[in-house]
Amino acid sequence: PLCLRAALGILGVDADLQDVATCSGLSYNGTSLYGLKKGSESFGVNAKVMDRKDDDVTCPFIAFHAKDKHFALILARSDTRMKVYIPGEETVQAVGIEKFKREYDCAVLCFSRANGEGRFGRAGLILIVLGVTPVLFVWVSGRRKVRSVVQCLVCFGATIGMPIYADEPSIAFEQTLVDFGVAPQFTNLNGSFRFSNEGYGDLMIRNVKTSCQCVTGIRGPSSLTHGQASRLDFSLNTKAHLGRREVEVLVETNDPRNPFVLLKAVVQVEPEMFVAPNHVDFCWTFGDTSSRTRYIEFSFLSDGYTLESILANCRTLKASVRPELKTKSNSEVVAIEFLGNPVQRAEQGVLTIQLKTPEDETKTVSIPWRVNIYSPLSLCGGAGVLGSVAKGSHVQECVGMVDSGWTKDMKVLSVQGKGLAAEFRKNCTGCYILAVAFEASEKGTFSGNIKVALSNSLCERCIIEVPIAANVYE
């Protein structure tokens, strides 16, 4: 409170801390720069941001805007003078208080408790001042340290209606708000913000930040000349959120009058009409040629919805409705069968589901699927690579570990390679391993192959080939 009243005294404001909080008319909890900009916009104030990265400054921050100059930052003050940093200048100036009051007309006062290291603590006060009238009082606390907020000081006013100079760019958006209306859960929404350069300098987008995990991208050239237009595309997913959801996109440009533009997208998220898995996984054992089938039950949340069709979009996947297997009246069971013979890699695709709504409309929903290749023999040592071996030496190495569920019948079917032998054995921990023995009789590069067969308790049989390689030196 003492620091706050001292700073307000510079502006000629005679008010205590309670008066300031009362006349602000707003109580807003924010933990980032987005919160400050959101609060200021409710007053119709155009927010500006400046970045001053100076961790050594421990006194209260006071940022002013000059009537016809740039932003300034007070680093320290005495009874009659204060040290002021003006962006773009190399040195810190000492300015008298009376002269300072004549040349600067808009202020942002930022205060924070400082910890023992001279850095800002986890909570602080920020007061936005237009002229001598306090308009916003913000308490910042919680997840982010206030130092990161103070380093991006927000300056208001004194920028609206100012002329655009010949060498300056000026960004203009057609709209800063996109309203998607109503959308169900787990839906991808795509939108765009169109903008142009109304200034005469080249406009560049320096950075784009979002308040959520949204995907953004600029369509068009990286630098816009006078009159050129472009657009910012973005994509967001409603996920499991319900109710009104608002996301923010902060665009940083080289526009000196408007370096930061806050864009918003809103959507009203309603419950999905049915409950189903977000994706379908098939566990495929490498070497097994039998098919795998998964059963998926769709539970409808409202009456009148029916499952019209389901398309696998892949010739190795077959989907069919199994009404005899459903457990509830408002559900459907779909059998999804994988018919392919995969190699040792993952396969994936999309299931396209068509639903009939009570209004006799068709709704399409997509669910990703994938086949995870599972091998009961975990290869180690670079999949059978023995490394460099001296000629005439005898090498014994473990090249694979057998899954505990596949130890019913383990056989070495064949071994290819001079001086190479293989067998299954238990190690000191009781696990079965595939061990190889190699007699290095000839100099050069050695390559061989071991074919093994494994079986589990369900009498499923898997045949796996293990490559063996070594470099024999003198």
Buried (B, 14 or more C-beta within 10 A) or exposed (E): EEBBBEBBEBBEBEBEBEEBBEEBEBEBEBBBBBBBBBBBBEBEBBBBBBEBEEEEBBEBBBBBBBEEEEBBBBBBBEEEBBBBBBEEEEEBBEBEBEEBBEBBBBBBBBBBEBEEEEBBBBEBBBBBBBBEEBBBBBBBBEEBBBBEBBBBBBBBBBBEEEEBEEEBBBBBBEEBEBEBEEBBBBBEBEBBBBBBBBBBBBBBBEEBBBBBEBEBEBEBEEBBEBEBEBBBEBEBBBBEEEEEBEBBBBBBBBBBBBBBBBBBBEBBBBEBBBEBEEEBEBEBBBBBEEBBEBEBBBEBEEEEBEBBEBBBEBEBBBBEBEEEEBEEEBBBBBBBBBEBEBEEEEBBBBBBBBBBBEEEEEBEBEBEBEBEBEBBBEBBBEEBBBEEBEEEEEBEBBBBBBBEEBBEEBEBEEBEBEBBBBEBEEEEEEBBBBBBEBBBEEEEEBEBBBBBBBBBEEEBBBBBBBBBBBBBEE
